Amino acid sequence: MSQKHLKEAFISNLNGTSLLEISVGLSLPPLCLLCRGLLLILYHLHCGKPVSSRAYSLLLDFLVLVSPLLFSCTVLSPVLFFLPVILAAFCAGIFSKICSQRKQETRVPFGQVVKEFQQTSLDPKYVPAITVFRVYVNVLTSISILAVDFPQYPRRYAKAETYGTGVMDLGVGAFIFGNALVCPEVRQKSRATQPKFSNLARQFFSVWPLVSLGVGRLLSVKSMEYQEHTSEYGVHWNFFFTLAFVRLAASLLLAVFPKNKSWIVALTLAALYQLILNTTSLKAFLLHGSSGRDSRVGFLDANREGLLSLVGYLAIYLASVQVGLWLLKCRGSVKGWLRALWVLALAVVVLFASLHVSQAHTDAVSRRMANLSYCLWVIAHCLMLFVFFVATDLTLVFTKLLVKGSSVPCSWSVVRPPNSDKKLGTEAAPVGREDELPHLCLISAVNKNQLLFFLLANVMTGAVNILVDTIHSKAAFALCILHLYMFVNCSIMSVLHAKNIVLKFW
């Protein structure tokens, strides 16, 4: 077999992993974020100031926020279930150190701090968990698209051929989900004077980079004879085209239907699509082609996976719009977000129960078809990850109340009630975002140029695959390549962020 066919076989005919393993893996990013925040607060407690060096800040963020995820999906994947316990114990140790150090400096009772925490006001216009969610989906996707070509990346994490729940299967849906959280329909308030199809017009202008990237990827893959997984999207289709089409179609539907009822449209689309799959020959066509022998004759037949799965991805996008609208309702207090956590947790339970029913009575999860079970699975896990991030942010808010003047980039600013200043012996924090220091946060850096980050990851992945025999690489070499690949990409984003450069002109 040629090198191209070897690599294609290496990522084909896989069956995914368990829902439990994916859920355990999703607990790692919030724990990494919590660990980074507690380390910054501990540093402030000892030194009386935040980390001021750009180099040290980038190194700390990379080693704590990115590197553990790289290890967890490669050489440490056999002990994945122990990693959250180890990280949680490490975070507990740091928190205990902060508490013991604080007791030596203040006599304010711990119970009083808890009471003040419940009364604490937060910036109602900023939900850091949305930013962190989108950035981490991008980071995890960037890690996986190169790591999957190395033998150290477990085959069960790669995309399943037809049915199954691989980590990369979730990543595709999560990317759609994260995009919808900040779409124009979510960010803009309804105005009576606003034209009905104004957002659709904006989307037509904003998706042309995605279409251009899709065309560029198609031409480069075909011209260089780069390995392809045809059953993923088809012969000519790719994820950039999917994302562009979904954004346009969603804007059209949201111009017709009320956006606060988008979950009904999403459920209707997913249910009707599943009904058609089960009652017609559409499923057989999607899986085996028009002739039943995996034919690829004609544009529709050649790209049937990419074209037909658009319905499922559109349903995920519309459901995420509903989530985004609900999240951006003004909740200016810790109490408000604690209540929101309970609602989100309940929604996750309902979605997982619905997923169980869907798999038992309709069809198993299939990213290739983007069926009803796939939609429920993606939304359930995305909401679960979001719950983890919100819980992490609230934990950091509480810890910042313990340490006067401490700050953590990309987390909630603490806006204390007027009567809390004397009780806690601290000064009131100003209303604002703590990620305004441009050189102190890798998350903010990636967030400013997310499309560029993803594009660079794709380009560097292609370069590595052309230059390196990935499927025969040893563990040490693979880890070096993956760390260098991610560090270069993160460093470029950090430099652009420090210079306040945003490469977006559409």
Salt bridges, closest charged atoms under 4 A:
GLU21 OE2 - ARG156 NH2 2.92
ASP61 OD1 - ARG36 NH1 3.09
GLU116 OE2 - LYS423 NZ 3.72
GLU161 OE1 - HIS229 NE2 2.97
ASP169 OD1 - ARG367 NE 2.87
GLU228 OE1 - LYS222 NZ 3.07
GLU232 OE2 - LYS159 NZ 2.15
ASP294 OD1 - ARG296 NH2 3.58
ASP294 OD1 - ARG304 NH2 2.46
ASP301 OD1 - ARG304 NH1 2.83
GLU305 OE2 - ARG296 NH2 2.84
GLU305 OE2 - ARG304 NE 3.93
GLU305 OE2 - ARG368 NH2 2.96
ASP363 OD2 - LYS283 NZ 2.84
GLU434 OE1 - LYS400 NZ 2.81
ASP469 OD2 - HIS472 ND1 2.85
